[in-house]
Amino acid sequence: MKKRHFGTLCSHEQKIRQKTVRPHVLPLYQTSSFEFEDIQEGIATFQGKNEQHFYSRYGNPTIEAVAEKIAVLETYQSDIEATGVLVSSGMAAIATLLTTILQSGDKILTQGNLYGGTTELLYKVIGRMGIGIELMDLSDETALEECLKRDKTIKVIYFETPANPSLACVDIQKVAAIGKAKGVFTVLDNTFCTPYLQQPLLLGADFVVHSTTKYLNGHGTATGGVVVGTDKEMMRGVWQTMKLFGTNASPFDAWLTSNGMKTLELRMHRHSSNALALATFLAEHEKIESVNYPGLATHPDHLIAQKQMRLFGGMLSFEVKGGLETGVRLLNNIELCTLAPTLGDTDTLILHPASMSHVNVPRDIRMKNGITDGLIRLSVGIENEEDLIADLAQALDKI
Ligand SMILES: *Cc1c(COP(=O)(O)O)cnc(C)c1O
């Protein structure tokens, strides 16, 4: 008979017999640490002599499987080898990468029409670390080349295409080539596209970041981010920053993201076809001033989008005639679309950037980049297309 006490039995794990366990679906390793077989294994692990998992901030099988899968998808149909580091959010991905590759005295060159939080991060945190920030129109290639020639402190070109929320596009291949020629890193936030629509690493970019909170998870159930890069040593640095800042992902959020990604291709097709249908409907509507959707032939960057995107995605923005006031009335009359400050979910989400996602971006930067007071952003979901058009049509009738 065993002599252990009740409390002792309760507080220890009931070990599973590994040989009988062959999970079909990625298991959730919801554990903060991993035990050692013996002291020798513990010593070797701490000395970095084996790849043993031991503490989830350093690494966890669920988290790593998701990071690896995104790296595989980002390099799909190429011989490029990439490494992914999964972190706690899109903002964590951006901050972890930028603090790895930049130091005091360096400068980051970027655009004014970024995700609102990214602009805020640059000005409120990164700028305070003695890192310069310069905004320019990155689609002006001559100006970009001259800028890099003139200013040797520029270390990183950071951009989004299509950009949030104006949907302006930048030619990734051209920017990456200019960066490469000058020894400047190019970083692209690929959140709006996912690797199914756009593969920046294949076009020469050095790093891709994502908010996996959005399309990669796709169901609005988890917050997460990822950095993917082709330079193994730099990615080792990103991993080190992640581990030391503690920007690591949570295993549960990683696991939810793993489930969500299984339908990524199907979802991106439906998001894109619904968005095109809505953009076409809005563009023809008498109460609409303008529509920004890269899939419309009238969009100024349509040809660039066509060159580098497989489909045109689920994001669009538009302005109703009458500006902010009629815009607010429209939002109040929407019935089907959800008023929520995220994107990339299965339901259609509607948002007013000037008062919500971009409220902390200075007004002059917003205005210069088309984020006007009357602009409305739609993250088009995977509902039935007719129901979506009907909802917008009835709301427009009422304004
Ligand atoms: C949401 C978003 C982010 C930030 O991601 P979080 O997961 O919310 O931290 C960064 N870039 C883009 C384009 C986004 O849409």
The ligand as a Gaussian input file, in Angstrom:
#p B3LYP/6-31G(d) Opt

LIG

0 1
 C       -4.465000      45.191000     -34.954000
 C       -3.278000      45.576000     -35.707000
 C       -2.031000      45.697000     -35.073000
 C       -1.866000      45.495000     -33.575000
 O       -2.189000      44.200000     -33.209000
 P       -2.680000      43.769000     -31.728000
 O       -2.800000      42.303000     -31.837000
 O       -3.963000      44.471000     -31.462000
 O       -1.614000      44.207000     -30.794000
 C       -0.937000      46.033000     -35.850000
 N       -1.059000      46.262000     -37.181000
 C       -2.247000      46.163000     -37.814000
 C       -2.296000      46.415000     -39.270000
 C       -3.391000      45.830000     -37.101000
 O       -4.552000      45.753000     -37.741000

